[in-house]
């Protein structure tokens, strides 16, 4: 047991399961019905009930990453697992369709399979475990579901929480329902925390410190192959070596309009400037393309294969897995989800590539990372579209400041690296999977 024993864990879970079944029609309707900004699961919906295609080969490691951010963080871990255990299959599950889209780049490896995670109905979870027979479960960050965890424990499977974080607000919330938290945490084998503060909060909730490790955030262990830099340079050659280029990446509905407003101001001063606009969700590519044209900008889509010559004003990044090379091709980056109340996205991607970066005020999903970058002046915070335009214009005019910010960002990334190595060391001890030498 990792926590103080809960006197009635089955009672908590039973009440929870009864409520889940009662709400099942609404849950399924909400998940399956496509909505604006929220694509449905399509023909793969049976996977939500544990009915995915029958597996082939050996039992896998099960790694669950909820959505896009967790998939990105899981990438280095998956690659390290494949290197350490080259014959071991990995079953990667996500909850969202956008998470599945983000996982596409990892699926070129024949030993990595993607499925949607089963909903937390007891029958769906048991069906899933019987079908895939996983050796262990690895959970990214803090995705805890009562029936899922209890079923893994009954099978004797190790369950490890990776890159775990727990905010003060979440900690206080769990304290109000201590019995429920105990019933969750008692099924965990090991918690690998991002920061000491996270570990301290888990300890306050009763988790035995012997089962807590502070490994750091694997999100800092971000590296790009030379091929990415080379592809970025090739794209920059198409865009124009001397042309000012900025990228607005991972933008959301209501934010694209602000970016385009800022861009109009930028072009009034720097008419040759180019904007690379990359919406966060693929299902918005068409609408954002139409939005750019409705604002009067000459726009082409990367998927069309049209060379973005001097007459192009907006280059719409509508392909998957190419965001790093688009960062590499740009002079500076704005990372979205931050001018609207979404919570921001990962600023480490441009930082690792040595790019000056901008963020809006709403970055609470990545507060630790963003504050470190802000403290070193590797990132500038902008309040709105006008402030974004002012910052882009200032940085276009100051190559030395862009270079200083980019170098500062790379220094922050490098200073925080090592979490992946610590995570892998903890996993090797806990999972005790025999290592097979690669051919």
Order of alpha helices (4+ residues) and beta strands (2+ residues): alpha-alpha-beta-alpha-beta-alpha-beta-alpha-beta-alpha-beta-alpha-alpha-beta-alpha-beta-alpha-beta-alpha-beta-alpha-beta-beta-alpha-beta-alpha-beta-alpha-beta-alpha-alpha-alpha
